[in-house]
Amino acid sequence: MATFQFIAKDGSGQERRGTIEAGDRAGAIAAIRAQGLFPTALGEVKSAPAPEKGSKAKAPAKTGGKPAKKGGLMNAQINIKLPAFLRGRVKAKELTSFTRQLATLVNAGLPLMRCIEVMKKQKMAPAMKDCLDGISEGIAGGATFSESLTAYPKVFDNLYVNMVKAGEAGGVLEVVLNRLAEFAEKAEKIKNKVKGAMIYPSVVLFAAIGITAFLLLTVIPKFQQVFNDILGGQALPAITQFVMNLSEFVQHNGLQIAAAVAALVVVVKVVGKTKQGAYMFDKIRLSVPVIGTLVRRTAIAQFTRTLGTLLSSGVPILQALVIVRDTTANRVVRGAIQTVHDAVKEGESMTDPLASSGVFPPMVVSMVQVGEETGALPDMLTRIANTYDDEVDNAVAGMTAAIEPALIIFLAVVVGTIVIAMFLPMIKIISSVSGGSTVGG
């Protein structure tokens, strides 16, 4: 018998850690599952080798005068040797492609082991190949497909594992895999659209900052010297004086400005890692006029599509709500989902907690209520997701159309103000020179 160290989640989503004895890895997974837990990481605890005959065992190292614990959980964690690919990453596109191809092979009637062997022969990332090697070993050892997936939590999340488990139980694995692939494709599509919409504004904003800094640090000081030499200390126009003062401030306090910006970024990062700070920032993201609408619609689309996909795959609603909660990034939305979970656990409907959360609009609440009353909640959630996917597309297009001219105008105003500020004294200089030439003639 071997000893295995495991990390698992219970039915409420809480993380549990411990050790278990089993004949092999598959047996350990089965024993953990028998306790009502969902393993997310599993590693064998390697025992220390016995000392050779005639050799003296080394005394244990002293740690502050206290003897080290033997056989404890901390010692077991240190001896765990998880596979190297658990520290790697598989891209979402690769996982989606794998899921889609696996669904096609399963639908064609091939046994699962044969499907995985076929997939292993294809060209793919080394991390994905390592995953397939481990999965095939798990299945060969007697574990189910979903149980084998739980050993790789950085590749296959709770949503993926639980949907596969539901597909295995219902005998519709190929249907579930197709749904997973469609879900991943739509989620990646929305993510790429949002990222793409922010590229152009970011480039224009950085260009505006760079051009302004170049003018203030390089060009303006030269004009200032020229004006002082020619005008002899005469009063400059107000806008010119303002630009000159701003240039001097940036020149003399450049390091302080950079340090202040860096300190602000660090403070935001540190506060964002705290529970209260992260919640506050997520709440602000939902409240910002333009960005908040996009964030809210994206969160609602993700919530409804994930929950609808899980329910239509046969996952129990309480377990589905826990999975959706854990896969939701925004903490305000996550708190609302937890409230819904608690209400459903007490035998209530989803409608009242959704309405009282303030996150979900009345239209979503009404459609969920209709879905509960008619028994077609999964279909209704999918319809809501499709509607909000379209709204996200429209919001991204509208935001892009509005931001581009706004940033161009902003850049033109900044650069134009500096140019005008430098041009006004030149008019005065040219006028004085022209007047002097006329009088002399």
HELIX and SHEET records of a PDB file:
HELIX    1   1 ARG A   25  ALA A   34  1                                  10    
HELIX    2   2 LEU A   73  ASN A   79  1                                   7    
HELIX    3   3 ALA A   84  ARG A   87  5                                   4    
HELIX    4   4 ALA A   92  ASN A  107  1                                  16    
HELIX    5   5 LEU A  112  LYS A  120  1                                   9    
HELIX    6   6 PRO A  126  ALA A  140  1                                  15    
HELIX    7   7 PHE A  145  LEU A  149  1                                   5    
HELIX    8   8 ASN A  158  GLY A  170  1                                  13    
HELIX    9   9 LEU A  173  PHE A  214  1                                  42    
HELIX   10  10 LEU A  215  VAL A  219  3                                   5    
HELIX   11  11 ILE A  220  LEU A  231  1                                  12    
HELIX   12  12 ALA A  238  HIS A  252  1                                  15    
HELIX   13  13 GLY A  254  LYS A  273  1                                  20    
HELIX   14  14 LYS A  275  SER A  287  1                                  13    
HELIX   15  15 PRO A  289  SER A  312  1                                  24    
HELIX   16  16 ILE A  317  ASP A  326  1                                  10    
HELIX   17  17 ARG A  331  LYS A  345  1                                  15    
HELIX   18  18 THR A  351  SER A  357  1                                   7    
HELIX   19  19 PRO A  362  THR A  374  1                                  13    
HELIX   20  20 LEU A  377  GLY A  440  1                                  64    
SHEET    1   A 3 GLU A  15  ALA A  22  0                                        
SHEET    2   A 3 ALA A   2  LYS A   9 -1                                        
SHEET    3   A 3 PHE A  38  GLU A  44 -1                                        
END                                                                             
